[in-house]
């Protein structure tokens, strides 16, 4: 199970991805949190990256660690 903090405008994106029964818990006027069961994979982490910081992983730490590893990969060849 992963826990995420999302900007309110991401509510429909989260519902589309995880279903209408997902529970969105308000944090404040700008954010909500959500807990969902996911298969943690490179595709899932890339989906989170595609949300451009509008949804961040809060827990568990092992998923945050996998995200950090993915972010640190070199995806382009730098020409010097």
ZIPE-V105962 format. One record per residue. N is the residue number from 1. RES is the residue in one small letter. SS is DSSP state (h for helix, s for strand, l for the rest). PSI is psi in degrees with one decimal (* if undefined). D_FIRST is the distance of its C-alpha to the first C-alpha in Angstrom with 1 decimal. Layout:
# ZIPE-V105962
n=[N,N]
res=[RES,RES]
ss=[SS,SS]
psi=[PSI,PSI]
d_first=[D_FIRST,D_FIRST]
This chain:
# ZIPE-V105962
n=[1,2,3,4,5,6,7,8,9,10,11,12,13,14,15,16,17,18,19,20,21,22,23,24,25,26,27,28,29,30,31,32,33,34,35,36,37,38,39,40,41,42,43,44,45,46,47,48,49,50,51,52,53,54,55,56,57,58,59,60,61,62,63,64,65,66,67,68,69,70,71,72,73,74,75,76,77,78,79,80]
res=[x,x,x,x,x,x,x,x,x,x,x,x,x,x,x,x,x,x,x,x,x,x,x,x,x,x,x,x,x,x,x,x,x,x,x,x,x,x,x,x,x,x,x,x,x,x,x,x,x,x,x,x,x,x,x,x,x,x,x,x,x,x,x,x,x,x,x,x,x,x,x,x,x,x,x,x,x,x,x,x]
ss=[l,s,s,s,s,s,s,h,h,h,h,h,h,h,h,h,h,h,l,l,l,l,l,l,s,s,l,l,l,l,s,s,s,s,s,s,l,l,l,l,l,h,h,h,h,h,h,h,h,h,l,l,l,l,s,s,s,s,s,l,h,h,h,h,h,h,h,h,h,h,h,h,l,l,l,l,l,l,l,l]
psi=[131.9,150.2,131.5,150.2,127.2,149.3,146.9,-32.8,-7.6,0.2,-48.1,-34.9,-45.4,-43.5,-41.7,-38.6,-39.1,-3.5,158.7,-12.9,-2.3,140.4,116.7,121.0,113.4,138.1,-49.2,-161.7,-16.7,-24.0,158.2,162.7,159.2,142.0,128.9,149.5,126.5,155.5,110.1,114.5,171.1,-35.7,-42.3,-46.1,-37.2,-35.8,-42.9,-43.6,-39.6,-19.4,1.0,45.0,-0.5,-9.9,122.1,149.4,125.1,-37.7,160.7,166.0,-32.5,-32.5,-40.2,-38.9,-42.7,-38.7,-43.8,-40.9,-45.3,-43.0,-32.4,-8.9,151.3,120.0,-12.9,154.7,121.7,127.5,124.9,*]
d_first=[0.0,3.8,6.8,10.0,13.6,15.8,19.5,20.7,22.3,19.0,18.2,19.8,18.1,14.6,16.1,17.8,14.7,12.3,15.1,17.2,15.3,12.4,13.2,14.5,15.4,18.6,19.0,22.5,24.8,23.2,19.4,16.5,12.8,10.0,6.4,5.4,4.3,6.4,8.8,9.3,13.0,16.0,16.2,12.8,13.9,17.3,16.2,14.8,18.1,20.0,19.0,21.3,19.7,19.2,15.3,14.0,10.8,10.9,8.3,7.7,11.3,11.1,9.8,12.5,14.9,14.4,15.1,18.1,19.4,19.3,21.0,23.7,24.8,28.2,28.2,31.9,35.0,36.8,40.5,42.7]
